[in-house]
Amino acid sequence: MKSILVIDDDLETCNFLAEIFSEEGWSVTFSQTAEGAVENARRTHFDLIVSDINLEGRINGVALLKEFKALTPESQVILISGFGTLETAVEAVREGAFDYISKPFNVNEVVATARRALKDKDTGSPAATLMKEYSEAGLIGHSPKMIEVYKEIALVAPSKTTVLITGESGVGKELVARAIHRNSSRGTGPFIAVNCGALTETLLESELFGHTRGSFTGAVADKRGLFEEANGGTIFLDEIGDTSLALQVKLLRALQESEIRRVGGSRAIKFDARVLAATNRELEREVKEGRFREDLFYRLSVVVLRVPPLRQRREDIRLLAAQSLRRAVDSGARASSISEEALVLLEQYDWPGNVRELENTIWHAALYARGAGITPEDLPERVRTHTIVAEREAKIQAMFSGLPSLDELERRYLVCVLQSVGGSRTKAADVLGIDRRTLYRMAERFGVNFKETVD
């Protein structure tokens, strides 16, 4: 029987995780303190350790992870956190964590991750062995979707494989590429970025591969290309979907052979650079419609890393706005704060231009603000109008909505029961006549936070 140690300072969380793991036929022990967990690990061998990262006391989850890896290196460790950063995710994986899960967690995800960890332990190939040394990169956000991005960066950075980074314009694909580069063994080497959509085909070919003297008008000397300049580092091909079919053939050959030929030259030149590419296009569709070579697509997309649009991670907007404002203030902007009313408007807007649009909006507002802080009046009309339209639609819908839906009634009843029992999940499950696992699924479905139901 597999044995699991659960560590969380919240007793209800310990009980719940113990319950769902026990249903899988695993033996579960839990501790509410880091010190108690270490004592348990000294006395008993555990196949898997699941720990909250934000523990009260002198030892946090990452420090505890280090102790476990020294004390019981054969045990797999999964960390759970309600607040994540790229730095934390990378540090966790670097120190040997099997995986990193964000709260509020999905029950099925936790169980599936635990199964993978136990399976990898049996096969002797834990994901943590793929990790090397990392350093912090410049991505902002602690939403669940960004934590997933951080985890993917941590996993793909050490390898030499090509990575295709996809996402809408302005989501920060180059930042992701730079993070992969910095956290790789090539991190001290050059990072060469080129926007393939900003140059003509002829100029782009010359930039990428270089040219020989006399190969075209103006070529007065031999010139090294960007693939050669990136030796020992990384070359980032942004907007790869905008390249022509003719150039795609040459790119494919370069990737397959790790060599290029300068424009006008006949000699093959080897290069040693990792290739990362990015696009805001759906390359699968481009392949089907004959605008992108299928063989190049498969060569580039060994790993596909999708960066979410800002509207899918609105909880990161305040962090991003604060960062943009700090930069604007450092550049001499007038405003040094953002009012709560303005922040609400920023969170409600859909940001079709994503992070780039948000940054530009904050910079403009900070430079031209009427006072010392950014207010709704300082924001662009499109941001204010979007909210006005949304509020008008909401009012109209409320006028004719009639009775609440069945889901809403269930949610209200769940909140009422939780409040009546002081937030106790065990008592609430008894009152509702359901098991705790079903209770957690209901809370997850209706977006109910157990702690917020306690008066």
Secondary structure, DSSP 8 states (H G I E B T S, - for coil): --EEEEE-S-HHHHHHHHHHHHTTT-EEEEESSHHHHHHHHHHS--SEEEEESS-SSS--HHHHHHHHHHH-TTSEEEEEESS--HHHHHHHHHTT-SEEEESS--HHHHHHHHHHHHHHHHHT--GGGG-------S----SHHHHHHHHHHHHHTTS---EEEE--TTS-HHHHHHHHHHTSTTTTS-EEEEETTSS-HHHHHHHHHEE-TTSSTT--S-EE-HHHHTTTSEEEEETGGGS-HHHHHHHHHHHHHTEE--BT----EE---EEEEEESS-HHHHHHTTSS-HHHHHHHTTEEEE---GGG-GGGHHHHHHHHHHHHHHTT-S--EE-HHHHHHHHHS--TTHHHHHHHHHHHHHHH-SSSEE-GGGS-HHHHHHHHHHHHHHHHHHHH--S--HHHHHHHHHHHHHHHTTT-HHHHHHHHT--HHHHHHHHHHHT--GGGG--
